Amino acid sequence: MRVQIYSDIAAVRCLGFLERLLSDKTTKQNILWATAEYDMFDKMQQITADDTFCIRTRAEKEREAQSQRTRRHAEVFTPLWVVRKMNDYADEVWFGSPDVFFRDGQPTERIQFPPDKTWQEYVDSRRLEITCGEAPYLVTRYDVESGELLPIPQRVGILDRKLRVVTENAADDAEWMQWAIRAVESTYGYEFQGDNLLIARVNVFSTFAEYTRSALNREPSEAEYSHIANVIAWNLWQMDGLTDTVPNCKAQAEFEQISFFGEIEPHEPEQPPCRIYDWRTKESVTFESLKRR
């Protein structure tokens, strides 16, 4: 089955959480398009409420549109085998051994943890995909080349692996949900372009729902959906990776500078530094300060 992302966006809207996935936690407004492709629309709320078919994954776009995005924004697709190879390497470093999740391209029977590490530590380990696009390194719902939906056992994203570990180790449904939520809380990504960011957020939201159905044989509750939507709005954010600020956005000046002669001097507001959330300490911090640590 081929993924049609506008249908996924429409499903999120029907659940009542699209507005949450459009929000920007730094500016308290909406994420921005940050690309000229949608100049005919006033704001992101309008296009997603009335014209969701205009949002398309890279696989759904015409080749010319793909080429233009590559030239203008350095946007490229990452084949599934590259995602798996790089995520395999990250896990090899964490576990201290290779072929933990996949051997000869096939899923291993069960994840074996070394004596000095626990499955809860793995789920809680914080991972970040920089310039994440549609977030293939975080969740591989579909093959980015063909757009074909992937069965859960074939998914190789960072969050996919965490949720597999939760499914293999949780003692009951309550523990599964507790650690599935923590898995999402410890998974981060940032992106410049608004349409890609919305797709990435919808992909993570849909992934959480799909694994819940598979593991618990039920839909997430409204409260569970609501919390996950809020986590995603914090954890997948819009940012210019060169400046650590919201792209094409100016913060409002908090004060006016008065000159010696009593006249108001022009004040150029600065782009706001992006803020993210630490779900363990329950506080928001700027991404720039996190990098300095």
C-alpha positions in Angstrom: 0.0 0.0 0.0 1.3 3.4 -1.0 1.2 6.1 1.7 -0.8 9.3 0.9 0.4 11.7 3.5 -2.6 14.1 2.9 -4.9 11.3 4.1 -2.8 10.9 7.2 -3.0 14.6 7.8 -6.7 14.5 7.4 -6.9 11.7 9.9 -5.0 13.7 12.5 -7.3 16.6 11.9 -10.4 14.4 12.4 -8.9 13.3 15.7 -8.6 17.0 16.7 -4.8 17.2 17.0 -3.7 18.9 13.8 -3.6 22.3 15.4 -1.2 20.9 18.0 1.0 19.5 15.3 1.1 22.8 13.5 2.2 24.8 16.6 5.6 26.2 17.3 6.6 26.1 20.9 9.2 28.8 20.6 7.1 31.5 19.0 3.7 30.3 20.4 2.4 30.6 16.8 2.4 28.2 13.9 5.3 26.6 12.1 6.2 28.5 8.9 6.4 27.3 5.3 9.9 28.6 4.9 9.7 27.8 1.1 8.1 29.7 -1.8 6.1 26.7 -3.0 3.1 27.7 -0.9 3.0 31.5 -1.5 -0.6 31.3 -2.7 -1.7 30.3 0.8 -1.8 32.9 3.6 -0.8 30.6 6.4 -0.3 26.9 7.2 -3.6 26.5 9.0 -5.4 27.4 5.7 -3.7 24.9 3.5 -3.9 22.0 6.0 -7.5 22.7 6.8 -8.7 23.1 3.2 -6.1 21.8 0.9 -4.3 18.9 2.5 -3.8 17.2 -0.9 -1.1 19.9 -1.5 1.2 18.4 1.1 3.1 15.6 -0.5 6.0 13.4 0.5 9.1 13.5 -1.7 8.1 10.2 -3.3 4.7 11.8 -4.3 6.3 14.9 -5.8 7.0 15.3 -9.5 10.7 14.7 -10.4 11.1 18.4 -11.4 9.8 19.5 -7.9 12.3 17.0 -6.3 15.1 18.4 -8.4 14.2 22.0 -7.5 14.1 21.2 -3.8 17.5 19.6 -4.0 19.1 22.6 -5.7 17.4 25.2 -3.5 17.3 23.6 -0.1 19.8 20.7 -0.4 16.9 18.3 0.1 17.7 14.7 -0.7 16.0 11.4 0.0 17.9 8.8 2.0 17.4 5.2 0.8 16.1 2.7 3.4 19.3 0.7 3.3 21.4 3.7 4.3 19.0 4.5 7.2 19.4 1.0 8.5 23.1 0.9 8.1 23.6 4.2 10.0 21.1 3.4 12.7 22.8 -0.1 13.0 26.1 1.6 13.6 24.6 3.9 16.3 23.2 0.9 18.1 26.5 -1.0 17.7 28.2 1.9 19.6 25.5 1.9 22.3 25.4 -1.9 22.8 29.1 -2.5 22.2 28.4 -5.3 19.6 27.1 -5.4 16.0 24.1 -7.1 14.5 21.9 -6.4 17.5 18.7 -5.6 15.6 19.4 -7.0 12.1 21.5 -9.8 10.9 22.0 -10.3 7.1 19.3 -7.7 6.6 16.7 -9.6 8.6 15.4 -8.8 12.1 17.0 -10.8 14.9 14.8 -13.0 17.1 15.1 -10.8 20.2 17.3 -8.0 21.4 19.9 -9.1 23.8 21.2 -6.5 26.3 24.7 -6.5 27.8 24.9 -7.1 31.6 25.7 -3.5 32.4 22.8 -2.0 30.5 19.0 -2.3 30.7 16.2 -2.0 28.1 14.8 1.0 29.9 18.1 2.8 29.5 18.0 2.2 25.8 14.5 3.5 25.5 15.4 6.6 27.5 18.6 7.3 25.5 18.1 10.6 23.7 18.6 10.6 19.9 18.4 13.5 17.5 18.0 13.6 13.7 19.4 16.8 12.4 17.7 18.4 9.3 15.3 15.5 9.5 13.1 16.2 6.5 10.3 13.6 6.7 12.2 11.9 9.6 13.3 8.7 8.0 16.0 8.1 10.6 13.4 8.4 13.4 10.5 6.4 11.9 10.5 4.4 8.6 6.7 4.1 8.0 7.3 3.9 4.3 10.1 3.5 1.7 11.1 7.1 0.8 11.8 6.0 -2.8 8.6 4.3 -3.6 6.2 5.6 -0.9 5.2 2.0 -0.1 4.0 1.5 3.6 6.4 -0.9 5.4 5.2 -3.6 7.8 6.3 -3.0 11.4 8.9 -5.8 11.5 10.7 -4.2 8.6 10.9 -0.7 10.1 14.4 0.5 11.0 14.0 4.0 12.5 15.3 5.1 15.9 11.8 5.2 17.4 10.9 2.0 15.7 13.7 0.2 17.5 12.8 1.7 20.8 9.2 0.6 20.4 10.3 -2.9 19.4 12.4 -3.1 22.6 9.3 -1.9 24.7 7.1 -4.5 23.0 9.6 -7.3 23.7 10.2 -6.4 27.4 7.1 -4.7 28.9 5.3 -6.9 31.4 1.8 -5.6 30.7 -0.2 -3.1 28.7 0.3 -0.3 31.3 4.0 -0.7 31.3 4.1 -0.9 27.5 2.2 2.5 27.2 4.4 4.1 29.9 7.6 3.2 28.1 6.2 3.8 24.6 5.5 7.4 25.7 9.0 7.7 27.1 10.4 6.4 23.8 8.7 9.3 22.0 9.9 11.7 24.6 13.5 10.8 24.1 13.4 11.1 20.3 14.1 14.5 18.7 14.6 16.1 15.3 14.6 19.5 13.7 13.9 20.7 10.1 13.9 24.0 8.2 11.0 23.6 5.8 7.5 23.6 7.2 5.9 21.0 4.9 8.6 18.5 5.7 8.3 19.2 9.4 4.5 18.7 9.3 5.1 15.3 7.5 7.7 14.3 10.1 5.4 15.1 12.9 2.5 13.2 11.3 4.8 10.3 10.7 5.8 10.1 14.4 2.2 10.6 15.5 1.0 7.8 13.1 3.9 5.5 14.1 2.8 5.8 17.8 -0.7 4.9 16.8 0.3 2.0 14.6 2.5 0.4 17.3 -0.2 0.8 19.9 -2.7 -1.0 17.7 -0.1 -3.8 17.0 1.0 -4.3 20.6 -2.2 -3.6 22.5 -4.8 -4.3 19.9 -6.5 -0.9 20.6 -6.4 2.7 19.6 -4.6 5.2 21.9 -7.0 7.0 24.2 -7.7 10.7 23.7 -5.4 11.5 26.7 -2.6 9.4 25.2 -3.0 11.0 21.8 -3.1 14.5 23.4 0.1 13.9 25.3 2.0 12.5 22.3 0.9 15.4 20.1 2.3 17.8 22.7 5.5 15.8 22.9 5.9 15.8 19.2 5.3 19.6 18.9 8.2 20.1 21.3 10.5 17.3 20.1 10.3 17.9 16.4 10.8 21.6 15.8 11.5 24.1 13.1 15.0 25.6 13.1 17.7 27.0 10.9 20.6 24.7 11.8 23.2 27.4 11.1 21.8 29.8 13.6 19.8 27.6 16.0 16.9 30.1 15.5 13.4 29.9 14.0 13.8 30.5 10.2 12.4 33.7 8.6 11.0 34.8 11.9 11.6 37.9 14.0 10.7 38.1 17.7 8.9 41.2 18.9 11.0 43.7 20.7 10.3 43.7 24.5 11.3 47.4 24.9 11.8 50.6 22.9 15.2 52.4 23.0 14.8 56.1 23.7 17.6 58.4 22.3 19.3 61.2 24.1 16.8 63.6 22.4 13.7 61.7 23.5 13.1 60.1 20.1 12.4 56.3 19.7 15.4 54.7 18.0 14.7 52.0 15.5 15.3 48.5 17.0 15.8 45.5 14.9 14.3 42.5 16.7 16.4 39.3 16.7 15.3 35.8 15.6 14.2 33.9 18.6 16.5 31.0 19.7 14.7 27.7 19.4 13.5 26.0 22.6 13.1 22.3 23.2 11.8 20.3 26.2 13.6 18.0 28.7 10.9 15.6 29.7 12.9 14.2 32.6 13.6 17.5 34.3 10.3 19.0 33.1 11.8 22.2 31.8 12.3 23.9 28.4 15.8 25.0 27.4 17.3 26.6 24.3 18.8 24.2 21.8 21.9 26.4 21.7 22.5 26.0 25.5 22.0 22.2 25.1 24.7 22.1 22.4 27.1 24.1 24.7 26.8 21.3 27.3 
